[in-house]
């Protein structure tokens, strides 16, 4: 997922700690109402966060994408 330019919004983790929720995103990602959700697919560590998009992404050919977030140097 690539958003060009600055993006603002808020994030939260679902009450069951299973989803990362990005809300009130500005600008709104294509095909969304300003909310994007990801499943947290492994226990987060200081070194990485594994995510799986909860819905298809139009920008990637309607695929459900996996992401691995790692801290910057």
C-alpha positions in Angstrom: 0.0 0.0 0.0 1.5 3.3 -1.0 0.0 6.6 -0.2 1.8 9.6 -1.7 2.2 12.8 0.3 1.2 13.4 3.9 -1.6 11.3 5.4 -3.4 12.1 8.6 -5.8 10.1 10.7 -6.0 8.0 13.9 -5.2 4.5 14.7 -6.5 2.0 17.3 -6.3 -1.7 18.1 -9.6 -3.7 18.3 -10.7 -4.7 21.8 -9.7 -8.3 21.1 -6.2 -7.2 20.0 -6.7 -8.9 16.6 -7.0 -5.8 14.2 -5.2 -2.6 13.6 -7.7 0.1 12.5 -6.7 3.3 10.7 -9.6 5.8 10.7 -10.4 9.3 9.5 -7.6 9.1 6.9 -7.1 12.2 4.9 -6.8 11.9 2.0 -9.1 8.9 1.8 -7.5 5.8 0.3 -9.1 4.8 -3.0 -12.3 3.0 -2.6 -12.6 3.6 1.1 -14.6 5.8 3.4 -11.4 6.8 5.1 -11.0 3.6 7.2 -8.5 0.8 6.5 -8.3 -2.3 8.7 -5.6 -5.0 9.0 -5.6 -8.3 10.9 -2.6 -8.6 13.2 -1.4 -12.1 12.2 1.4 -12.7 14.7 2.4 -11.5 18.1 4.0 -8.1 17.6 7.6 -7.7 18.7 10.0 -4.7 18.8 11.4 -5.9 15.5 8.3 -6.5 13.4 4.6 -6.3 13.0 2.8 -8.8 10.6 -0.4 -7.5 9.1 -3.0 -8.8 6.6 -5.5 -6.4 5.0 -9.1 -7.3 6.0 -10.5 -6.5 2.6 -9.4 -6.4 -1.0 -7.4 -3.5 -2.4 -8.5 -2.1 -5.7 -5.0 -0.7 -6.3 -3.4 -4.1 -6.2 -5.8 -5.9 -8.5 -8.4 -6.7 -5.8 -6.0 -8.8 -3.9 -5.8 -9.2 -0.1 -2.3 -8.1 0.8 0.1 -9.0 3.6 2.5 -6.5 5.1 5.6 -6.7 7.4 6.3 -3.5 9.2 9.8 -3.1 10.6 11.3 -0.1 12.4 13.5 2.3 10.5 17.2 2.2 11.3 
